[in-house]
Amino acid sequence: MNFVFVIKANNGKAILSSEGYSSKSGVINSMETVKKSSQSKINFEQETASNGKYFLNLKGCKWPHYWHRQMNDSTDCMINGLAAVLKNSQNAGILDKTL
């Protein structure tokens, strides 16, 4: 089974998503690390993909770039997304959809 997590804004839109993890405990540990790391702008790197779209990488404590945000058409959208992450990630709740 592959475990992932998504952080959503108050409007229900996904603003960040994780890579896949092989265990539930792995995804929970990663989620807690992300909630802490995502509280500071300094932990984000702004990058441009080969298709010209913009995205953010969140630097984790153990891995340099293990989590990324969706692609954006403009730097303004990327900056707005960063603001949403900073606002919503620390208090993100958990909805477990595993059986």
C-alpha positions as CSV (number, residue, x, y, z in Angstrom):
1,M,0.0,0.0,0.0
2,N,1.2,3.5,-0.8
3,F,0.5,6.2,1.9
4,V,0.4,9.9,1.0
5,F,-0.9,13.1,2.6
6,V,-2.3,16.3,1.3
7,I,-2.6,19.7,3.0
8,K,-5.7,21.7,2.0
9,A,-6.6,25.3,2.3
10,N,-9.8,26.4,4.1
11,N,-11.6,26.3,0.8
12,G,-10.8,22.6,0.4
13,K,-8.2,23.1,-2.4
14,A,-5.1,21.0,-2.2
15,I,-2.1,23.3,-1.7
16,L,0.6,20.6,-1.0
17,S,1.0,16.9,-1.5
18,S,3.5,14.4,-0.4
19,E,5.4,11.7,-2.1
20,G,4.3,8.1,-1.5
21,Y,5.4,6.2,1.7
22,S,5.4,2.5,2.3
23,S,4.1,2.7,5.8
24,K,1.5,4.7,7.7
25,S,4.0,5.6,10.4
26,G,6.4,6.9,7.7
27,V,3.7,9.3,6.3
28,I,2.7,10.5,9.8
29,N,6.3,11.2,10.7
30,S,6.8,13.1,7.5
31,M,3.6,15.0,7.9
32,E,4.7,16.2,11.4
33,T,8.1,17.3,9.9
34,V,6.4,19.1,7.1
35,K,4.1,20.9,9.5
36,K,7.1,22.2,11.4
37,S,9.3,23.0,8.4
38,S,6.6,24.8,6.5
39,Q,6.3,27.5,9.1
40,S,9.3,29.4,7.7
41,K,9.8,30.9,4.2
42,I,13.5,30.1,4.5
43,N,12.7,26.4,4.1
44,F,11.2,26.9,0.7
45,E,13.1,27.1,-2.6
46,Q,11.4,28.7,-5.6
47,E,12.2,26.8,-8.8
48,T,11.2,26.7,-12.5
49,A,10.4,23.5,-14.3
50,S,11.6,22.6,-17.8
51,N,8.1,23.5,-19.0
52,G,8.4,27.1,-17.6
53,K,6.0,26.5,-14.7
54,Y,6.9,27.6,-11.2
55,F,6.9,25.5,-8.1
56,L,8.2,25.4,-4.5
57,N,10.4,22.7,-2.9
58,L,10.2,22.4,0.8
59,K,13.5,21.4,2.4
60,G,13.0,18.8,5.1
61,C,15.2,17.9,8.0
62,K,16.5,14.6,6.5
63,W,15.9,15.1,2.8
64,P,16.8,18.1,0.7
65,H,13.7,18.2,-1.5
66,Y,11.3,15.5,-0.5
67,W,8.1,17.4,-0.9
68,H,6.8,19.8,-3.5
69,R,3.9,22.1,-4.4
70,Q,1.8,21.9,-7.5
71,M,3.0,23.7,-10.7
72,N,2.0,27.4,-11.1
73,D,1.6,29.5,-14.3
74,S,3.1,32.6,-12.6
75,T,5.4,33.6,-9.8
76,D,2.4,35.5,-8.3
77,C,0.4,32.3,-8.1
78,M,3.4,30.5,-6.5
79,I,3.8,33.3,-3.9
80,N,0.0,33.1,-3.1
81,G,0.4,29.4,-2.7
82,L,3.3,29.9,-0.3
83,A,1.1,32.2,1.8
84,A,-1.6,29.6,1.9
85,V,0.9,26.9,3.0
86,L,2.2,29.2,5.8
87,K,-1.3,29.9,6.9
88,N,-2.8,26.4,6.8
89,S,0.0,23.8,7.4
90,Q,0.7,24.2,11.1
91,N,-2.9,23.6,12.2
92,A,-3.8,21.0,9.5
93,G,-5.9,18.2,10.9
94,I,-5.7,14.6,9.9
95,L,-8.4,12.7,8.0
96,D,-7.3,9.1,7.8
97,K,-8.8,7.4,4.7
98,T,-7.1,4.1,5.2
99,L,-9.1,1.0,6.1
